[in-house]
């Protein structure tokens, strides 16, 4: 795992990330490029590489559209084969960035049948907060939450673009 590197995604990563999905749900390279571009305005979208090849990705999106929940983020980590070391590296980087931005909580949905993912979320400090049946077309899921701060450190979260300019991000 020494050669694992986590970095900010670019639109040029779309084809490689699409290839990581075992069963892409009717999504095109253009759709994935837009998915990469949209979160990067406010949230991190990260790629894990090993030996120069994409092996996973993670990103954050708005938790809900309510203004009162603007300090909360939904997280998605995608790693083919569910390699826990790659998933953990992506999550740690994502958590660090979201914390630096001033977000208060990260939410994640985990398949009720995926004990490895549940264990990883526990190890990272997430707590289970409920079960959502039929959350998507694939499965039922547990919802997990990681609290980053008890109250906001600033009036509004800092955008990921601003954070990138200030910090040396994800070097591993």
N, C-alpha and C positions, 0 to 999 in steps of 0.2 A: 504493500500500500504506500510505500515511500514516494512513488512517482505520481500520486494522486494530487491533482491541482484543481481548485475551485475558482472560477472566474465569472465575471459578468457576461451574460449571453449577448450575442449580437444577432441581427436579422439573418446573417449568413449561416447561423447555426441551425436554421429551421429544418433543412433536409436531414441532417444528422440526428436531430432530436425526434423527428418524425419516424426515422428508422428504428429508434429505440422502443417505440410502442408496438407491442405484440399484436394488438388488434385496434388500430386507429379508428375511432368512431366517425368515419366519413369526413375526416379533417384533411385539408390539403396543406402543402408546404406554405402557400400564401396565408392560409388561416393561422398556421402556427407562427409564421413571421409576424402577423398582426398581434397574436397573443404575446409574443416576446416584446414587441414594441410598446404595447399599451401599458403593461405593468411598470416598465422601466421609467415611466414619467413620475410615478409615485412610489413604486415598490420594487424590491430586488427581483431579478430573474437571473438565476445562476446556473452554470453548467459545470459538471464535474468531468474532468478529463484524466485519462490514464494512458500513458504512452502516446499522447497526441490524439487520442480518440475519445469522443463523447461517450460517457458511461452512465450519465444520469443528469437530471435537472431538478430545480426547485424554484418556486416563485411564490410571491404573496399577492393577494388581491384584497379589495375592500371586503370586510366581514358582512356588513349590511349597508344599505344606503342611508340609514337614519343618521342625522348629524351627531346625535349623542353617542354613536358608536364609531366615530371616525378614528378613535385611537385603537381600534381592534382590527385584526388582519386574519384572513383565512390563508392557510399555507397548503401547498401541494408539493410533494416530493415524488418524483418518478424515477425509479431505478429498476431496470430489467433484472429479473432474477432476485430481486429484493436483497441485494448485498447490504448487510447492516452497516458495514464500515463506510461504504459510499454514501448511504442514506444519512448516517450520523454526521459525516463531514459536511454534506450539503445543509442539513438542518442546523448544525452549529454555526455555520457561516450566515445562514438566513436569520437565525435568532440574533446573532451579534449585530447584523445590519439593522434589523427592525428595532432592536433596543436602542441603538445609536440614533435612529430616526425619531425616537420618542414615543413609539407605540407602547400600549399598555398590556395587550393580550394577543396571543396567537391561538387560533382555532384550527383543528384538523379533524377530518373524518377518516376513520380507520375501519376497514371491513371487520365485522364481528367474528369472522373466521380466520383472521390473520394474527395469530398469537405473536409472531416475530415482530410485526409492526407495533402491536400493543406494548410489547416489552421495550422496544426502542423508545417509544413515546414516554413510558415510565422513566427510563434511564435519563432522558433529557429533561425531566421535571414536569411533563404534562400530567394532568389529572383527568380521569374520565368524568364527563358531565352529563351523559345521557345517551340513549339509543334512538336513532332516527331510522325507522323502517322504510325500506325502499327509497333510500336517499338518491339513488341513481338507478340506471337500468341494470347494473351489475350485481348489487348486493345491498344488504342491510349494513348499517355502519354505526359504530360508536363515535360519539363526538368527544374530543379531548380539548383541553385548554391549558395553555402555559401563561401564567401571569408574569409579565415583565416588570411592571411598576404598579404601585398602589394608586398613584395619581400622576397625571401628565407632568413631565418635567418642563414643558413649555406650552405655550398656548395652542399651537398646532404641530402635528408631526412634520418633520423636515422631509422634503421629497428625496427620493433616492438619487436623482440627478445632482442635487446639492451635496448630499452626503458623499457621493463618488468624488466630487471635486475637492472635498476636505480631507478625505482619508485614503490611506493605502488599503484597498479592500482585498479580502480573501487571498492571502498568499499562504500556501500550504505545501 
